[in-house]
């Protein structure tokens, strides 16, 4: 993921702590994204707790301008599944 972000001239930040969990932030310039007017920002979500994952997906999908295209339990599942459903493709 980090190498892919760098190929898009962006970067990936990962922060973890025992009490707060893990936060992943991907920053990519707009020229690497679908910038058609009205095109939603497509998101792939990775969360091991199913109830949390489903709630976050519902929240994202209920927010104008965003679409959660996939949700995965593990990074391994996401890496296998993202190839089939690219978050930045239209």
ZIKATA-V811817 format. One record per residue. PHI is phi in radians with two decimals (999 if undefined). BURIAL is 1 if it has 24 or more other ideal C-beta (glycine too) atoms within 12 Angstrom, else 0. D_LAST is the distance of its C-alpha to the last C-alpha in whole Angstrom. Layout:
PHI BURIAL D_LAST
PHI BURIAL D_LAST
//
This chain:
999 0 20
-1.09 0 22
-1.13 0 22
-1.14 0 18
-1.05 0 18
-1.14 0 21
-1.11 0 19
-1.58 0 17
1.12 0 20
-2.18 0 20
-2.65 0 22
-2.05 0 22
-2.03 0 25
-2.24 0 26
-2.26 0 29
-2.27 0 31
-2.59 0 35
-1.01 0 37
-1.56 0 37
-1.93 0 33
1.41 0 31
-2.11 0 28
-2.07 0 26
-2.07 0 23
-2.23 0 21
-1.92 1 19
-2.06 0 19
-2.36 1 16
-1.09 0 17
-1.05 0 14
-1.19 0 14
-1.63 0 12
-1.94 0 10
-1.34 0 7
-1.86 0 10
-1.03 0 10
-0.98 0 12
1.46 0 12
-1.19 0 8
-1.27 0 9
-1.37 1 10
-1.65 1 9
-2.20 1 12
-1.94 1 14
-1.90 1 17
-2.14 1 20
-2.68 1 24
-1.35 0 27
-1.58 0 28
-1.00 0 27
-1.08 0 28
-1.18 0 26
-1.02 1 23
-1.15 0 23
-1.16 0 24
-1.14 1 22
-1.09 1 19
-1.12 0 20
-1.10 0 21
-1.09 1 17
-1.19 0 16
-1.57 0 19
-1.81 0 18
-1.01 0 17
1.60 0 14
-2.28 0 13
-2.51 1 11
-1.52 1 13
-1.48 1 11
-2.77 1 14
-2.28 1 18
-2.26 1 20
-1.43 0 24
-2.33 0 24
-1.09 0 23
-1.07 0 24
-1.08 0 22
-1.15 1 19
-1.07 0 19
-1.25 0 19
-1.50 0 16
-1.13 1 14
-1.03 0 14
-1.47 0 13
-2.45 0 10
-1.05 0 8
-1.20 1 8
-1.78 1 7
-1.52 0 4
-1.59 0 0
//
